[in-house]
Amino acid sequence: MFHAEHAEWGQVHSYLPDLGCGRTWEDVYKVKPSRLTCEGCGWPMNARLSRRRAPHFAHQPGAPEDCPVGEGSPDHIYRKWCLLTAAREVGAVAEAEVPGPGGVWRADVPSRCWIG
């Protein structure tokens, strides 16, 4: 996942250099105890790096299996991160994991992408 809720800063985005709130990855990565929770189920989360070094958030052990946001495989997370990073590098604004109308589905690849 690329979004999490921070207890003090609100929503944070792992693919943005300032996490979208004026902070850095080091402000959340390996910080114990974590102040992050899942926006879908409220379960505690950790900031992690995938095997390919893509920053993301993952549920801590014991998370509910029916979380509406869910988790992705390391390769899936990496591919989404590559798309978001590429869009940002060409000056586009891109978001991932954007809920569709009524929250029935979620676009987990860059959506709402435009050149600013």
PyMOL commands that set and color helices and strands:
alter all, ss='L'
color gray80, all
select helices_A, chain A and resi 25-27+74-89+101-103
alter helices_A, ss='H'
color red, helices_A
select strands_A, chain A and resi 3-6+10-13+36-37+44-49+55-59+92-95+98-99+106-107+111-115
alter strands_A, ss='S'
color yellow, strands_A
deselect
rebuild
show_as cartoon
